[in-house]
Amino acid sequence: MYTSRLQKTLSILANLAVVWMELKAIPLSWSGVHEQMFLFYTELSNLFAMGVCLAVALCQLRALLAGGEMPAWARTLKYMVTCCLMLTFLTVVFVLAPMYGPDGHYVMLLTSSMLYNHFLNPVTAFLSFVLLERAPALPRRAIGCAMAPTLVYGGIMLAANVARVYKGPYPFFYVYEQPLWVSGMWVVVILGGALLIAWMVWKLGGGRRAA
């Protein structure tokens, strides 16, 4: 499996677009919640994506000029951030926007920094990963790497809520305002969804079965 010069060129543009959009989103997020933005999975995953997409764009430029493909570590990182961003996107579409109310999808997908962080960045990262960055193929064990950021973030924030250090920032972390079984259900749904997303992105991105 290889990528053409056109795919590499479009990949560079797509990754730089994510960097540019995140630079647009950061001031908007800061003006809304200030330093609390760093408590949100959405913000952290988009900041992570900005750094990774810049690195991928540089790796693709080198591959375009010198031949060959981007290094495996770069595509693995792009896979990880793509999974994180798709978890954000799908959680907004199917959980947070309906909780918000009748205008939830419009507000949470098309306004302020959420236009970039909830919609444009995830879609751009996903399309560029599965269509433009087909090589090198990733082994199935990469799925575990993709789960790591979600497990780390979820573990820290859940512990902080249990210890009453912080409340939220998402409704499913409100452990003292819902029955224990509801909290357990959210853990299963979020982690199960993250695993399914990681597998789907891996599969669509041309992952290989060999370890």
Steps between C-alpha positions, in 0.01 A plus 500: 500500500635843407383858461528707185658841472150649475393326821810627680438854376134494607602346833739788565223751427246314717737476796598865474128583484450325836789700646353825366149420625627413846689830515165665424323293767743554790420873555127426476524223760715712728257791485219267601642300791861621538736247659214255560520415129788268592258281698300404191577188296397693190753777557783266596442272202491795260821646644657155466373487141650839419848384599467164329359645179788744478746211540314291240499789252877533538549124464283494189694791353823311553347186346375703204844648434715197577264215412363227723236532770463674833654309795283253689514708820346799320212299358445332836467840669265619224292186554484568873386862464251405228339251738490761779341759273245254365406405857443871566294542182277196557454575872382849408266373227340218697533607867586862577302676227175313583557582869540868411150533354325568167784717363771276638646378172513849354657655809749222572610435144480836324571779749814657651796266563265201485476541122869412481544268799178301472451492123760626252815367666360148561362470147819634340723273708285195427479557125869575467596190700281248316528649149837673473731339756476133410858403581670357686235247604448480875493169693194409702681575826476869404139483619632481856705815441188680378316409822776631728414875499133430576585257780747744659264799476195304615686347793633833623171687467296220654737485798482879536120485507491214750742692724288816456804686370305604192149461364462404137586638256260262325162382639605134499764582764236621750546194719316646800198612300416165342468137614813286500362283221461808278864594553595142418286509187676818383840338549394203287338718232786750469782246509309254283431780252864606504610142429251466214616831352865394530427173321295667225763769434773236499301286256406785269857628510633175358631345820670162475423202718857403581620612844 
